[in-house]
Amino acid sequence: MNEEDKELELLKAKRLLEMQKNISLQQKQEELKATKQDQKTTNPREILIKQLGYRGLEVLQNAESQFPEETKLVIDKLGDLIQSGEVTETIDGGKLLTLFRSIGIRVRVATTINIEQDGKLVSWSEKLKESTSVKESSENQTE
């Protein structure tokens, strides 16, 4: 009987070892699934926004409002490139605008030109209005 007990204990130990291996494999698979789901739930737009620099978000929002379908494709591709590590640099508004224009998407961005006048910043359109009103008033006075 003593020898039968030893064989039984040996079988129990082998079985216990197999069960522990199976449990650890299942845990690893569950962890991998969880990390894959986290990566999938990370929106390509969010990945891109984290990489955007000065005025990048403004250009992106303009592009989304003007060309929603095309911009979605660009966002998906840029998100993939950033996630894979092929694009590591910060993308500012100028670079993003250049990218859109190079693929044929003409994103319009509101632009203002400011001029310093008497220590204040004045928009170019206001400066032109002032100069034309000064000319008109001087012409009216000469008549």
Phi and psi in degrees as a GROMACS rama.xvg file:
@    title "Ramachandran Plot"
@    xaxis  label "Phi"
@    yaxis  label "Psi"
@TYPE xy
-60.4608  -40.102  ASN-2
-71.0069  -35.1968  GLU-3
-65.0344  -38.2683  GLU-4
-64.1256  -40.1044  ASP-5
-65.3162  -42.6228  LYS-6
-64.7317  -40.439  GLU-7
-63.6888  -42.8935  LEU-8
-63.2644  -39.9305  GLU-9
-64.3731  -43.9413  LEU-10
-62.9953  -42.1162  LEU-11
-61.4439  -42.2806  LYS-12
-64.2095  -42.931  ALA-13
-62.0858  -44.6699  LYS-14
-63.5975  -41.6509  ARG-15
-63.4032  -41.48  LEU-16
-62.9258  -42.9873  LEU-17
-62.443  -42.0263  GLU-18
-64.5165  -39.5124  MET-19
-65.3135  -40.3883  GLN-20
-62.55  -44.2604  LYS-21
-60.8766  -42.492  ASN-22
-64.7422  -43.5569  ILE-23
-65.777  -37.2315  SER-24
-63.1346  -42.6665  LEU-25
-63.0488  -41.5415  GLN-26
-63.8654  -41.9952  GLN-27
-63.6054  -40.7902  LYS-28
-64.776  -40.0143  GLN-29
-64.9623  -39.9484  GLU-30
-64.1092  -41.7964  GLU-31
-62.5297  -42.5422  LEU-32
-61.259  -42.5534  LYS-33
-63.9537  -42.7589  ALA-34
-68.1386  -36.8881  THR-35
-64.6414  -40.1241  LYS-36
-65.9801  -38.1751  GLN-37
-62.4778  -41.7184  ASP-38
-67.0893  -37.7093  GLN-39
-70.0489  -36.9717  LYS-40
-73.2415  -17.7093  THR-41
-69.9713  114.691  THR-42
-70.2587  134.5  ASN-43
-57.4648  -31.9752  PRO-44
-65.021  -42.0553  ARG-45
-64.8333  -39.4317  GLU-46
-61.5951  -44.3571  ILE-47
-65.6355  -42.3439  LEU-48
-61.4992  -36.9582  ILE-49
-64.5629  -24.6903  LYS-50
-93.7354  -9.51358  GLN-51
-76.8406  145.886  LEU-52
-109.332  -146.267  GLY-53
-57.654  122.046  TYR-54
61.3946  11.6568  ARG-55
-66.929  -42.5874  GLY-56
-64.5854  -37.3887  LEU-57
-61.8607  -45.4841  GLU-58
-64.8838  -41.3826  VAL-59
-62.3929  -44.2948  LEU-60
-65.1265  -39.8491  GLN-61
-62.4082  -42.9589  ASN-62
-63.9884  -41.4904  ALA-63
-64.261  -37.419  GLU-64
-75.9101  -31.7067  SER-65
-88.9492  -36.2964  GLN-66
-137.085  72.4932  PHE-67
-62.2681  -43.4557  PRO-68
-70.1832  -45.4065  GLU-69
-66.1734  -40.0709  GLU-70
-65.5139  -35.7642  THR-71
-59.2558  -43.5857  LYS-72
-62.7646  -42.4093  LEU-73
-65.5276  -41.4584  VAL-74
-62.7765  -44.7739  ILE-75
-59.9308  -45.9601  ASP-76
-66.8415  -44.0996  LYS-77
-63.7492  -39.5552  LEU-78
-60.1467  -42.5439  GLY-79
-63.4755  -43.4919  ASP-80
-65.4345  -39.1796  LEU-81
-67.9915  -43.508  ILE-82
-65.6774  -35.4403  GLN-83
-78.5581  -13.8699  SER-84
94.2303  4.03416  GLY-85
-73.6844  -29.887  GLU-86
-114.076  115.881  VAL-87
-118.188  -15.9719  THR-88
-79.9456  160.491  GLU-89
-74.5441  135.218  THR-90
-103.923  107.387  ILE-91
-86.2326  177.05  ASP-92
-60.4127  -38.7178  GLY-93
-64.8868  -42.8182  GLY-94
-66.0007  -41.5929  LYS-95
-66.1738  -41.3893  LEU-96
-63.5171  -41.2507  LEU-97
-62.8706  -40.6535  THR-98
-60.696  -49.4475  LEU-99
-59.9371  -43.7858  PHE-100
-68.5031  -32.5428  ARG-101
-69.1175  -24.4206  SER-102
-99.5257  9.34641  ILE-103
94.0083  11.8776  GLY-104
-101.692  109.568  ILE-105
-89.0885  83.129  ARG-106
-76.1343  128.853  VAL-107
-94.5173  131.253  ARG-108
-122.556  133.68  VAL-109
-66.6104  125.606  ALA-110
-127.412  137.078  THR-111
-126.68  146.602  THR-112
-112.674  123.708  ILE-113
-110.576  143.06  ASN-114
-123.91  142.97  ILE-115
-85.8145  123.659  GLU-116
-136.984  121.32  GLN-117
54.9735  39.3337  ASP-118
78.6798  5.35245  GLY-119
-119.917  151.882  LYS-120
-87.364  123.131  LEU-121
-121.078  137.51  VAL-122
-68.7374  152.682  SER-123
-60.1635  -38.6547  TRP-124
-65.2741  -39.2563  SER-125
-65.4196  -39.3468  GLU-126
-61.8913  -42.3464  LYS-127
-66.652  -39.7162  LEU-128
-62.1381  -42.7277  LYS-129
-62.9799  -43.4317  GLU-130
-67.7707  -36.3842  SER-131
-72.3994  -34.6755  THR-132
-70.377  -33.7098  SER-133
-67.0586  -41.5754  VAL-134
-64.2003  -43.3441  LYS-135
-64.2815  -41.8826  GLU-136
-68.3042  -35.0381  SER-137
-71.4634  -33.6225  SER-138
-69.0051  -38.3973  GLU-139
-65.9557  -35.4683  ASN-140
-71.3273  -31.6851  GLN-141
-76.7806  -19.6508  THR-142
